[in-house]
Amino acid sequence: MTTETVTDNQSLTCSNPRCKRIFASPILVQNLSSEKMVSYSGCPYCLTEIDEIPECTHHFGYLSERSKGEETPDECMTCKKTIECMLLRLRKSEKAIKEIKKWYC
């Protein structure tokens, strides 16, 4: 039997009755076996889908404000708004909007 020490940053418990392990943040699971790729936040031990994910510890747009060399926080990797958060600053720039429109028009 394994005993796990729970620290303040470990706040999620797997809902799988066979797993029930405690972890700090879920991983992004991508099911590539079907024609349409499906992604979800899952337990890092058994890959069970995690329904409740803690709220963002940063603010919307945080990823667009980081410096280039700065690592992306783990919790941002499983957020459903990651891309929008990264592009927020670009979307506010008229020059960037014109440039993006060139790609698609």
WOWO-V533083 format. One record per pair of residues at least 24 apart in sequence whose C-alpha atoms are under 6 Angstrom apart, sorted by the first residue. I is the first residue (numbers start at 1). J is the second residue. D is the distance in whole Angstrom. If there is no record, write none. Layout:
# WOWO-V533083
i->I j->J d->D
i->I j->J d->D
This chain:
# WOWO-V533083
i->28 j->78 d->5
i->41 j->78 d->6
i->60 j->85 d->6
i->61 j->85 d->4
i->61 j->88 d->5
i->64 j->89 d->6
